[in-house]
């Protein structure tokens, strides 16, 4: 009888312990994370996902597409957060003209206030890196044609083939804005390509000029020339999480969790992470996890 009672007591202790453990690991809720569909955004989207999972959330991560699609998904409550660039928010979403006297903090403050007032969206901390748009070409082509600045390119575009994304051909801080600010930029041909094919196109000579981002690892790896924006057309493009206000209210630890990234991601670091994916063939989730583990933000598992 005593043995049976002991066995029963032991069983109850095990059940209680399992119940307690199950309760401790229960998800706080599901967070819908999005990102754009290029290397850096895949890395950032996976970082957000891993940080939130480590904080006890279940995460549904979906790379959705371009800027307008992601923004509308937030506004429509089809998404809870995604990484966005302050310069993109200023020009593409808010439709404001960039004043070259504005600092990165000025742009961030203006965008943060407008997003809260107009869309009920909250910005987390911005990174120190500036993932600005840029235009690039091979060193040989640059030397051959004497093209070093965007002004040079604007006047010689009629002899060149330009490769870019469909979004860049339409957005105000893209080709239309360049044409308005610099004049010219009437290329012999404009090819709208998948982002993953742009650098390959330049290397193969299929296109003469392409768009780039300031943190792209391919720029130095392929010894490309970034043309100087001599009229300061592009605003600063640090990145930060944009989150629905109701999500911030419901889960107040989300922004502090994501904000831990801001101080760690400078230009050199982000460029190296991007190259691990684009150049060395690693998966974005692997690169994201390795970085977070190395910096003590999530445990190694």
N, C-alpha and C positions, 0 to 999 in steps of 0.2 A: 504493500500500500504506500509506504513511504517513498519507494522507488518511483511509483506512478505519479505521486504528487510532485516529486522532484523533477521528473521528466516534463510534467505539465507546466510547472513553473518556468523551467528553462525554455520551453516552447513559447510561452507568453512573452518572455523577455526578448527572444529573438524577433517575434512579431512586432513588438513595440519598437525595437531598434530599427527594423526595416521600415516601419511606418514613419518614424521620425526622420530617417535618412531620405525617404521618398518625399516627405514634406519639404525638407531643406533644399532639395534639388529641383523642386517644382518651378516651372518657368513663370516669370513675372507677367509675361504676356508676349504677344507676337508683334514684332516690328517689321514693317515692310521697307526694305532698303533698295534703292535704285542706283544706277550709274549710267553714264554715257558709254558708248561702245568703242572705246579705244584703250590702249595699254594702261596709261596712267589711271584712268577711271576704274578699270578692272582691279588694279592693285588697291586703290583707295576704297572701292566698294567692298572688297574682301577684308580690308583692315577694319572697316566699320562693322562688318558682320561678325568678325572674330572677337572684337572688343565687346560688342553687345552680348554675344553668346556667353562670353566669360563673365559678364555681369549678371547673367541669369535669365536673359531673354531668349525666346525662340525667334529666329530671324528668317524672313523670306526675302532672299536677295535676287533681284532681277535686273540685269542690264537692259534698259528699255529703248534707248535711241538717242535722239538729239536734245538740245536745250529746251525747246518749246514743248516737246512731248513730256519731258520730265517735270517741267514747271507746272504744266496743266494737270499732270497726275497728282501733284501735291495739292493744288487748288481744288481738284475734284474729289479729294480724299480717296484716291486710288493708290497712294504712296504716302509713306510717313517721313522719309528723309532721303537725301542724296548729296554727294559732294558737288559744289558749284564754285565757279570762279567769279570773283567780285567784278572784274572788268566785263565779263559776259553778262552778269546781272544788270550792270549799269547800262550797257548799250543795247543788248538784245531784248531783255525783259522789260526794263524801265524805259527804254528808248531815249535815254539822255545822251547828250553830246559830252564827250570827255574833255575837260579843261586840263591842258598839260601842266598847269600849276598845282593840280591836285596830287597829294601824296597817296601812297597805298592806304594809309590810315584814313585819309579824307574820303577815298572811294568806299572803303569798308563802312565807315560811319554813315555815309549817305545811303548806301544800299541797305544797310541793316534797318535804318529808320523807315525807309520807303517800303521794304518788304513787310515789316510789322504793320504799318499803317494801311497798306493797300491789300495785302494778301493774308495777313495773320500768320506770317511765317517768321521764324526766329533763326538768326545766323549764329553758329558757334564761332569759336576763335579761328582766325585765318592763319595759314602757314606763312613762314618767312620767304618761301620760294615764290618766284614770279613766273608762272607758266604762260608767258606771253605768246601770242601769235607771232610768227615771223615768216619770212620767205627765204628760201635757200636754193642754192644751185651748186654744181661742182666747182672746185677751184679752177679747173681748166677752162670751163665755160665763162666763169667770172673774169678771169684774166684775158681770155680771148676777146670778149666784148667790152671790157672796161666797165663792168657793172659792179658797183660796190654799195650803192645805196638804193633805196626805194625810188628816189627821184630819177636815178640812172635807169632803173628798170622801167619806170613809167613811160619813158621816152623811146625805149627800144623794144617794147612788148610786142609790137606788130610783127616782129620776126621770130617770135618764140611761142612754144607750146607750154601752156600752164596746166599743171595737174593739181587738183584739190578735191575737197569733199563737196557734195551737193549743198550742204549747209553753208559753207564758206561763200558760195556764189550768190547767196541770198541775204545773209545777215548784215546788219548795218556796220559792224566792225570787220566785215569781210570785203569781198571784191567791190560791191557798190560804194562802200565808204572810202576805199582806196582811190577809186575813180573820182570821187567827189573832192577828196582832200589833195591828191597829187595831180589830178588830170591824167590823161593818157590811160595806161593800163588796158589798152585794147589789144588783147593777145590774138595771134594768128589763129589759135584754137584753144579752147578751154575744155579739159577732160575731167569730168566728175568721177572720181575713183573711190574705192574702198580705202579707208585710212591705212590699212596694212600694205597697200600696193604703191603708195606714194614714193617712198624712198627707193624702192626697187625700180620704179619708173625713171627716176633721176639717174640712178646708177647705170641702167641699161640704155639710157639715151632716148627713151620713148617720150619723155617730157623734159623740158629745159629748166623749168622752175617749179617748185612746189611749196605748199605751206608746211610749216613746222611749228613745234612748240618749244619754248625755251628749255624745258627739261628733257627733251628727247635725247636718248643716248646715242642715236644714230648720227647726230651732227658731228660729234668728235670722232666716232668710230669710222665714219666714211669720209672724214676730212672735208666736210662741206663748208661753204661760206654762207654765213647768215648776213643778209643785206641790212644795212643800217636804216632804221626808221628815222630818217633825218628831219621829219616834220612832227615827230612825237605823236603819231596818229593813234597808236594803241595805248589803252589804259593799263594799269597794273592788273595782273591776273593771279593773285594768291587764291588759294582754295580753302573752303570751310564747309562744314555740314549745314545744310538748310533743313529745318525741322518744322513740322506743323506745330502751332502753338498749343493745340489741345493735347498733343503727345508730350510736350514739355511739361504741361500742367499735370498730366496723369502720371508721368514717369520722370520726376525731377532729377534723377541721377544720369539720364541719358546724355545731356550736354557735357557735364563734367567728365563722363567716360570718354566721349569722342574728342574732347578738347585736349586730352593728353597727347594727341598726335602733333598738335600745332608746333610746339617747340622742337620736335625731333626731325621734322621734315624741311630741311633746307634744300637749296637748288642742287648741290652736289649729291646729296643723299637720294633725292627723288630721281635724278637722272640715272644714278647707278641702279636703283630698283627697276626703273623702266627698262634698262638695258638687259637686266637679268631675264626679263620676259621677251623683249623684242629681239635681243641679240643672242642670248644664250639658251633660249627655248624653254625656260622654266614656266610652269603654270603660275598665273597671278595669285592664286590662293596659297601656293607654296611660298612664293616670295613674300607675301603679306605675313604669313605665319612666322617665317624665319625672322623677319624684322621685329615683329612684336615680341617674340620669345627672347631674342637677343637684347632687347631694350627693357625686358622685365615687365611688359604690360600684360602678358598672358603666360601661363605656365607651359613648360615643355611637356608634351604628352606623346 
